[in-house]
């Protein structure tokens, strides 16, 4: 049985995808286009599914933080 955890933020999400640990990536639709385009490209290269969330605020709240976030990744540990 594998355990999963959530990595929050651009740097941690990119790192998780590049290391092949990300199972699913959440992306806020209102985040900066440059950030979104980079993670979308990485996810395509690594075969990681993307779920879109309407706002950074809602994604941050879903991740359990008090500020917005552009993306987060569900990773296997």
GUGUZA-803375 format. One record per atom (N, C-alpha, C, O): residue number from 1; chain; x, y, z. Coordinates in nm, 4 decimals. Example, Ala and Ser with C-alpha at 12.3 -4.5 7.8 and 13.67 -1.06 7.14 Angstrom:
<nodes>
[node 1; "A"; [1.3190; -0.5690; 0.7800]]
[node 1; "A"; [1.2300; -0.4500; 0.7800]]
[node 1; "A"; [1.3200; -0.3300; 0.7800]]
[node 1; "A"; [1.4236; -0.3319; 0.8465]]
[node 2; "A"; [1.2850; -0.2250; 0.7080]]
[node 2; "A"; [1.3670; -0.1060; 0.7140]]
[node 2; "A"; [1.2900; 0.0030; 0.7870]]
[node 2; "A"; [1.3409; 0.1138; 0.8039]]
</nodes>
This chain:
<nodes>
[node 1; "A"; [0.0842; -0.1181; 0.0000]]
[node 1; "A"; [0.0000; 0.0000; 0.0000]]
[node 1; "A"; [0.0888; 0.1246; 0.0000]]
[node 1; "A"; [0.1802; 0.1373; 0.0814]]
[node 2; "A"; [0.0602; 0.2157; -0.0926]]
[node 2; "A"; [0.1398; 0.3376; -0.1019]]
[node 2; "A"; [0.0668; 0.4532; -0.0355]]
[node 2; "A"; [-0.0553; 0.4655; -0.0450]]
[node 3; "A"; [0.1437; 0.5377; 0.0318]]
[node 3; "A"; [0.0881; 0.6561; 0.0954]]
[node 3; "A"; [0.1024; 0.7746; 0.0020]]
[node 3; "A"; [0.1937; 0.7803; -0.0804]]
[node 4; "A"; [0.0115; 0.8684; 0.0162]]
[node 4; "A"; [0.0158; 0.9897; -0.0663]]
[node 4; "A"; [0.0122; 1.1123; 0.0228]]
[node 4; "A"; [-0.0475; 1.1118; 0.1304]]
[node 5; "A"; [0.0774; 1.2170; -0.0245]]
[node 5; "A"; [0.0781; 1.3443; 0.0461]]
[node 5; "A"; [0.0638; 1.4564; -0.0563]]
[node 5; "A"; [0.0751; 1.4332; -0.1767]]
[node 6; "A"; [0.0395; 1.5756; -0.0087]]
[node 6; "A"; [0.0189; 1.6905; -0.0962]]
[node 6; "A"; [0.1374; 1.7851; -0.0859]]
[node 6; "A"; [0.1778; 1.8235; 0.0239]]
[node 7; "A"; [0.1927; 1.8223; -0.2002]]
[node 7; "A"; [0.2976; 1.9238; -0.2078]]
[node 7; "A"; [0.2332; 2.0498; -0.2616]]
[node 7; "A"; [0.1653; 2.0463; -0.3642]]
[node 8; "A"; [0.2540; 2.1613; -0.1931]]
[node 8; "A"; [0.1865; 2.2862; -0.2283]]
[node 8; "A"; [0.2883; 2.3891; -0.2758]]
[node 8; "A"; [0.3945; 2.4054; -0.2157]]
[node 9; "A"; [0.2548; 2.4581; -0.3840]]
[node 9; "A"; [0.3397; 2.5641; -0.4360]]
[node 9; "A"; [0.4076; 2.5235; -0.5659]]
[node 9; "A"; [0.4194; 2.4053; -0.5979]]
[node 10; "A"; [0.4511; 2.6233; -0.6386]]
[node 10; "A"; [0.5095; 2.6010; -0.7704]]
[node 10; "A"; [0.6384; 2.5198; -0.7638]]
[node 10; "A"; [0.6535; 2.4215; -0.8362]]
[node 11; "A"; [0.7315; 2.5603; -0.6773]]
[node 11; "A"; [0.8606; 2.4914; -0.6714]]
[node 11; "A"; [0.8447; 2.3448; -0.6335]]
[node 11; "A"; [0.9043; 2.2572; -0.6962]]
[node 12; "A"; [0.7653; 2.3183; -0.5319]]
[node 12; "A"; [0.7488; 2.1802; -0.4870]]
[node 12; "A"; [0.6727; 2.0968; -0.5881]]
[node 12; "A"; [0.7009; 1.9781; -0.6045]]
[node 13; "A"; [0.5763; 2.1574; -0.6563]]
[node 13; "A"; [0.4995; 2.0846; -0.7570]]
[node 13; "A"; [0.5880; 2.0487; -0.8761]]
[node 13; "A"; [0.5862; 1.9348; -0.9229]]
[node 14; "A"; [0.6648; 2.1451; -0.9248]]
[node 14; "A"; [0.7552; 2.1197; -1.0373]]
[node 14; "A"; [0.8550; 2.0104; -0.9998]]
[node 14; "A"; [0.8802; 1.9191; -1.0784]]
[node 15; "A"; [0.9104; 2.0197; -0.8824]]
[node 15; "A"; [1.0077; 1.9203; -0.8356]]
[node 15; "A"; [0.9459; 1.7800; -0.8305]]
[node 15; "A"; [1.0087; 1.6829; -0.8727]]
[node 16; "A"; [0.8242; 1.7695; -0.7794]]
[node 16; "A"; [0.7565; 1.6401; -0.7696]]
[node 16; "A"; [0.7319; 1.5790; -0.9073]]
[node 16; "A"; [0.7482; 1.4584; -0.9261]]
[node 17; "A"; [0.6927; 1.6624; -1.0031]]
[node 17; "A"; [0.6686; 1.6124; -1.1395]]
[node 17; "A"; [0.7998; 1.5696; -1.2035]]
[node 17; "A"; [0.8074; 1.4621; -1.2629]]
[node 18; "A"; [0.9030; 1.6522; -1.1922]]
[node 18; "A"; [1.0323; 1.6202; -1.2522]]
[node 18; "A"; [1.0928; 1.4929; -1.1938]]
[node 18; "A"; [1.1606; 1.4185; -1.2647]]
[node 19; "A"; [1.0688; 1.4671; -1.0655]]
[node 19; "A"; [1.1226; 1.3477; -1.0012]]
[node 19; "A"; [1.0363; 1.2238; -1.0242]]
[node 19; "A"; [1.0720; 1.1142; -0.9809]]
[node 20; "A"; [0.9240; 1.2409; -1.0918]]
[node 20; "A"; [0.8365; 1.1278; -1.1217]]
[node 20; "A"; [0.7540; 1.0814; -1.0032]]
[node 20; "A"; [0.7046; 0.9686; -1.0028]]
[node 21; "A"; [0.7382; 1.1661; -0.9027]]
[node 21; "A"; [0.6636; 1.1293; -0.7831]]
[node 21; "A"; [0.5186; 1.1755; -0.7865]]
[node 21; "A"; [0.4360; 1.1236; -0.7114]]
[node 22; "A"; [0.4862; 1.2712; -0.8714]]
[node 22; "A"; [0.3510; 1.3267; -0.8763]]
[node 22; "A"; [0.2541; 1.2300; -0.9430]]
[node 22; "A"; [0.2828; 1.1732; -1.0484]]
[node 23; "A"; [0.1391; 1.2126; -0.8792]]
[node 23; "A"; [0.0330; 1.1287; -0.9333]]
[node 23; "A"; [-0.0717; 1.2152; -1.0021]]
[node 23; "A"; [-0.1292; 1.1770; -1.1040]]
[node 24; "A"; [-0.0951; 1.3322; -0.9442]]
[node 24; "A"; [-0.1972; 1.4245; -0.9929]]
[node 24; "A"; [-0.1539; 1.5657; -0.9584]]
[node 24; "A"; [-0.1003; 1.5899; -0.8503]]
[node 25; "A"; [-0.1771; 1.6595; -1.0502]]
[node 25; "A"; [-0.1425; 1.7996; -1.0263]]
[node 25; "A"; [-0.2691; 1.8833; -1.0342]]
[node 25; "A"; [-0.3503; 1.8675; -1.1255]]
[node 26; "A"; [-0.2846; 1.9725; -0.9372]]
[node 26; "A"; [-0.3954; 2.0681; -0.9351]]
[node 26; "A"; [-0.3415; 2.2036; -0.9778]]
[node 26; "A"; [-0.2387; 2.2482; -0.9269]]
[node 27; "A"; [-0.4099; 2.2698; -1.0708]]
[node 27; "A"; [-0.3659; 2.3989; -1.1232]]
[node 27; "A"; [-0.4809; 2.4989; -1.1135]]
[node 27; "A"; [-0.5935; 2.4699; -1.1539]]
[node 28; "A"; [-0.4512; 2.6167; -1.0595]]
[node 28; "A"; [-0.5512; 2.7240; -1.0521]]
[node 28; "A"; [-0.5600; 2.7935; -1.1875]]
[node 28; "A"; [-0.4585; 2.8350; -1.2435]]
[node 29; "A"; [-0.6800; 2.8058; -1.2390]]
[node 29; "A"; [-0.6993; 2.8656; -1.3710]]
[node 29; "A"; [-0.6653; 3.0141; -1.3751]]
[node 29; "A"; [-0.6356; 3.0670; -1.4822]]
[node 30; "A"; [-0.6690; 3.0821; -1.2612]]
[node 30; "A"; [-0.6398; 3.2250; -1.2621]]
[node 30; "A"; [-0.4931; 3.2558; -1.2294]]
[node 30; "A"; [-0.4576; 3.3717; -1.2079]]
[node 31; "A"; [-0.4085; 3.1533; -1.2255]]
[node 31; "A"; [-0.2656; 3.1729; -1.2001]]
[node 31; "A"; [-0.1978; 3.2305; -1.3244]]
[node 31; "A"; [-0.2517; 3.2241; -1.4349]]
[node 32; "A"; [-0.0792; 3.2864; -1.3041]]
[node 32; "A"; [-0.0020; 3.3452; -1.4133]]
[node 32; "A"; [0.0196; 3.2429; -1.5249]]
[node 32; "A"; [0.0565; 3.1283; -1.4995]]
[node 33; "A"; [-0.0038; 3.2857; -1.6474]]
[node 33; "A"; [0.0056; 3.1960; -1.7630]]
[node 33; "A"; [0.1419; 3.1294; -1.7743]]
[node 33; "A"; [0.1502; 3.0125; -1.8119]]
[node 34; "A"; [0.2481; 3.2010; -1.7427]]
[node 34; "A"; [0.3828; 3.1428; -1.7532]]
[node 34; "A"; [0.3999; 3.0239; -1.6600]]
[node 34; "A"; [0.4642; 2.9253; -1.6960]]
[node 35; "A"; [0.3432; 3.0325; -1.5413]]
[node 35; "A"; [0.3507; 2.9208; -1.4472]]
[node 35; "A"; [0.2678; 2.8023; -1.4954]]
[node 35; "A"; [0.3120; 2.6874; -1.4923]]
[node 36; "A"; [0.1471; 2.8334; -1.5397]]
[node 36; "A"; [0.0574; 2.7277; -1.5851]]
[node 36; "A"; [0.1149; 2.6556; -1.7065]]
[node 36; "A"; [0.1142; 2.5326; -1.7114]]
[node 37; "A"; [0.1644; 2.7304; -1.8037]]
[node 37; "A"; [0.2144; 2.6671; -1.9259]]
[node 37; "A"; [0.3332; 2.5767; -1.8975]]
[node 37; "A"; [0.3479; 2.4722; -1.9609]]
[node 38; "A"; [0.4176; 2.6152; -1.8038]]
[node 38; "A"; [0.5343; 2.5331; -1.7702]]
[node 38; "A"; [0.4924; 2.4007; -1.7062]]
[node 38; "A"; [0.5424; 2.2948; -1.7443]]
[node 39; "A"; [0.4009; 2.4063; -1.6093]]
[node 39; "A"; [0.3615; 2.2829; -1.5417]]
[node 39; "A"; [0.2790; 2.1941; -1.6340]]
[node 39; "A"; [0.2886; 2.0717; -1.6257]]
[node 40; "A"; [0.1988; 2.2526; -1.7211]]
[node 40; "A"; [0.1216; 2.1728; -1.8173]]
[node 40; "A"; [0.2165; 2.0962; -1.9091]]
[node 40; "A"; [0.1956; 1.9779; -1.9357]]
[node 41; "A"; [0.3186; 2.1625; -1.9564]]
[node 41; "A"; [0.4170; 2.0972; -2.0433]]
[node 41; "A"; [0.4885; 1.9845; -1.9688]]
[node 41; "A"; [0.5048; 1.8754; -2.0235]]
[node 42; "A"; [0.5310; 2.0090; -1.8460]]
[node 42; "A"; [0.5979; 1.9054; -1.7672]]
[node 42; "A"; [0.5066; 1.7858; -1.7425]]
[node 42; "A"; [0.5498; 1.6710; -1.7519]]
[node 43; "A"; [0.3808; 1.8132; -1.7111]]
[node 43; "A"; [0.2867; 1.7043; -1.6860]]
[node 43; "A"; [0.2639; 1.6199; -1.8108]]
[node 43; "A"; [0.2527; 1.4976; -1.8019]]
[node 44; "A"; [0.2570; 1.6833; -1.9251]]
[node 44; "A"; [0.2430; 1.6077; -2.0504]]
[node 44; "A"; [0.3636; 1.5190; -2.0743]]
[node 44; "A"; [0.3493; 1.4033; -2.1138]]
[node 45; "A"; [0.4822; 1.5726; -2.0505]]
[node 45; "A"; [0.6053; 1.4960; -2.0712]]
[node 45; "A"; [0.6145; 1.3761; -1.9776]]
[node 45; "A"; [0.6675; 1.2715; -2.0151]]
[node 46; "A"; [0.5628; 1.3914; -1.8556]]
[node 46; "A"; [0.5751; 1.2862; -1.7548]]
[node 46; "A"; [0.4468; 1.2043; -1.7376]]
[node 46; "A"; [0.4414; 1.1146; -1.6534]]
[node 47; "A"; [0.3449; 1.2345; -1.8162]]
[node 47; "A"; [0.2203; 1.1583; -1.8106]]
[node 47; "A"; [0.1411; 1.1772; -1.6825]]
[node 47; "A"; [0.0780; 1.0832; -1.6340]]
[node 48; "A"; [0.1436; 1.2975; -1.6275]]
[node 48; "A"; [0.0722; 1.3279; -1.5032]]
[node 48; "A"; [-0.0582; 1.3991; -1.5377]]
[node 48; "A"; [-0.0587; 1.4956; -1.6141]]
[node 49; "A"; [-0.1679; 1.3515; -1.4813]]
[node 49; "A"; [-0.2997; 1.4116; -1.5045]]
[node 49; "A"; [-0.3107; 1.5456; -1.4315]]
[node 49; "A"; [-0.2573; 1.5615; -1.3217]]
[node 50; "A"; [-0.3803; 1.6420; -1.4928]]
[node 50; "A"; [-0.4012; 1.7752; -1.4341]]
[node 50; "A"; [-0.5498; 1.7954; -1.4063]]
[node 50; "A"; [-0.6350; 1.7680; -1.4907]]
[node 51; "A"; [-0.5784; 1.8437; -1.2863]]
[node 51; "A"; [-0.7135; 1.8861; -1.2487]]
[node 51; "A"; [-0.7095; 2.0374; -1.2344]]
[node 51; "A"; [-0.6212; 2.0909; -1.1673]]
[node 52; "A"; [-0.8036; 2.1068; -1.2963]]
[node 52; "A"; [-0.8071; 2.2524; -1.2880]]
[node 52; "A"; [-0.9041; 2.2978; -1.1780]]
[node 52; "A"; [-1.0128; 2.2423; -1.1620]]
[node 53; "A"; [-0.8622; 2.3988; -1.1039]]
[node 53; "A"; [-0.9423; 2.4598; -0.9977]]
[node 53; "A"; [-0.9667; 2.6040; -1.0403]]
[node 53; "A"; [-0.8797; 2.6657; -1.1017]]
[node 54; "A"; [-1.0830; 2.6579; -1.0087]]
[node 54; "A"; [-1.1194; 2.7901; -1.0606]]
[node 54; "A"; [-1.0295; 2.9038; -1.0138]]
[node 54; "A"; [-0.9933; 2.9892; -1.0947]]
[node 55; "A"; [-0.9923; 2.9079; -0.8863]]
[node 55; "A"; [-0.9102; 3.0201; -0.8388]]
[node 55; "A"; [-0.7960; 2.9733; -0.7496]]
[node 55; "A"; [-0.8002; 2.8650; -0.6913]]
[node 56; "A"; [-0.6944; 3.0576; -0.7409]]
[node 56; "A"; [-0.5813; 3.0305; -0.6528]]
[node 56; "A"; [-0.6276; 3.0270; -0.5073]]
[node 56; "A"; [-0.5804; 2.9458; -0.4277]]
[node 57; "A"; [-0.7190; 3.1149; -0.4745]]
[node 57; "A"; [-0.7719; 3.1199; -0.3377]]
[node 57; "A"; [-0.8372; 2.9866; -0.2999]]
[node 57; "A"; [-0.8107; 2.9321; -0.1928]]
[node 58; "A"; [-0.9221; 2.9350; -0.3880]]
[node 58; "A"; [-0.9902; 2.8083; -0.3606]]
[node 58; "A"; [-0.8924; 2.6918; -0.3533]]
[node 58; "A"; [-0.9098; 2.6017; -0.2712]]
[node 59; "A"; [-0.7911; 2.6922; -0.4371]]
[node 59; "A"; [-0.6915; 2.5856; -0.4333]]
[node 59; "A"; [-0.6136; 2.5912; -0.3025]]
[node 59; "A"; [-0.5902; 2.4880; -0.2396]]
[node 60; "A"; [-0.5736; 2.7100; -0.2617]]
[node 60; "A"; [-0.5031; 2.7241; -0.1346]]
[node 60; "A"; [-0.5875; 2.6764; -0.0179]]
[node 60; "A"; [-0.5389; 2.6073; 0.0716]]
[node 61; "A"; [-0.7133; 2.7138; -0.0200]]
[node 61; "A"; [-0.8060; 2.6720; 0.0858]]
[node 61; "A"; [-0.8210; 2.5199; 0.0871]]
[node 61; "A"; [-0.8232; 2.4587; 0.1938]]
[node 62; "A"; [-0.8312; 2.4593; -0.0299]]
[node 62; "A"; [-0.8422; 2.3135; -0.0399]]
[node 62; "A"; [-0.7171; 2.2431; 0.0101]]
[node 62; "A"; [-0.7233; 2.1300; 0.0583]]
[node 63; "A"; [-0.6040; 2.3109; -0.0016]]
[node 63; "A"; [-0.4764; 2.2545; 0.0441]]
[node 63; "A"; [-0.4523; 2.2789; 0.1926]]
[node 63; "A"; [-0.3543; 2.2301; 0.2487]]
[node 64; "A"; [-0.5415; 2.3543; 0.2560]]
[node 64; "A"; [-0.5297; 2.3787; 0.3983]]
[node 64; "A"; [-0.4395; 2.4946; 0.4358]]
[node 64; "A"; [-0.3881; 2.5003; 0.5474]]
[node 65; "A"; [-0.4199; 2.5883; 0.3416]]
[node 65; "A"; [-0.3388; 2.7058; 0.3717]]
[node 65; "A"; [-0.4256; 2.8306; 0.3604]]
[node 65; "A"; [-0.5305; 2.8291; 0.2961]]
[node 66; "A"; [-0.3807; 2.9380; 0.4234]]
[node 66; "A"; [-0.4593; 3.0612; 0.4294]]
[node 66; "A"; [-0.4362; 3.1557; 0.3124]]
[node 66; "A"; [-0.5004; 3.2605; 0.3049]]
[node 67; "A"; [-0.3480; 3.1220; 0.2228]]
[node 67; "A"; [-0.3203; 3.2045; 0.1051]]
[node 67; "A"; [-0.3455; 3.1230; -0.0206]]
[node 67; "A"; [-0.3566; 3.0005; -0.0155]]
[node 68; "A"; [-0.3543; 3.1922; -0.1336]]
[node 68; "A"; [-0.3747; 3.1238; -0.2597]]
[node 68; "A"; [-0.2475; 3.0549; -0.3065]]
[node 68; "A"; [-0.1372; 3.0910; -0.2654]]
[node 69; "A"; [-0.2638; 2.9566; -0.3921]]
[node 69; "A"; [-0.1502; 2.8892; -0.4535]]
[node 69; "A"; [-0.1821; 2.8593; -0.5987]]
[node 69; "A"; [-0.2969; 2.8312; -0.6331]]
[node 70; "A"; [-0.0820; 2.8653; -0.6830]]
[node 70; "A"; [-0.1024; 2.8426; -0.8261]]
[node 70; "A"; [-0.1194; 2.6946; -0.8578]]
[node 70; "A"; [-0.1915; 2.6579; -0.9505]]
[node 71; "A"; [-0.0516; 2.6092; -0.7790]]
[node 71; "A"; [-0.0588; 2.4661; -0.8086]]
[node 71; "A"; [-0.0182; 2.3832; -0.6876]]
[node 71; "A"; [0.0443; 2.4322; -0.5936]]
[node 72; "A"; [-0.0557; 2.2570; -0.6933]]
[node 72; "A"; [-0.0142; 2.1608; -0.5918]]
[node 72; "A"; [-0.0123; 2.0229; -0.6572]]
[node 72; "A"; [-0.0728; 2.0016; -0.7623]]
[node 73; "A"; [0.0575; 1.9310; -0.5937]]
[node 73; "A"; [0.0720; 1.7971; -0.6495]]
[node 73; "A"; [0.0437; 1.6922; -0.5442]]
[node 73; "A"; [0.0861; 1.7046; -0.4294]]
[node 74; "A"; [-0.0277; 1.5897; -0.5839]]
[node 74; "A"; [-0.0487; 1.4729; -0.5009]]
[node 74; "A"; [0.0662; 1.3775; -0.5340]]
[node 74; "A"; [0.0831; 1.3380; -0.6494]]
[node 75; "A"; [0.1442; 1.3412; -0.4341]]
[node 75; "A"; [0.2635; 1.2584; -0.4581]]
[node 75; "A"; [0.2585; 1.1305; -0.3763]]
[node 75; "A"; [0.2013; 1.1259; -0.2674]]
[node 76; "A"; [0.3198; 1.0272; -0.4317]]
[node 76; "A"; [0.3332; 0.9012; -0.3603]]
[node 76; "A"; [0.4634; 0.9039; -0.2820]]
[node 76; "A"; [0.5679; 0.9433; -0.3337]]
[node 77; "A"; [0.4556; 0.8618; -0.1571]]
[node 77; "A"; [0.5759; 0.8590; -0.0731]]
[node 77; "A"; [0.6051; 0.7181; -0.0279]]
[node 77; "A"; [0.7025; 0.6952; 0.0438]]
</nodes>
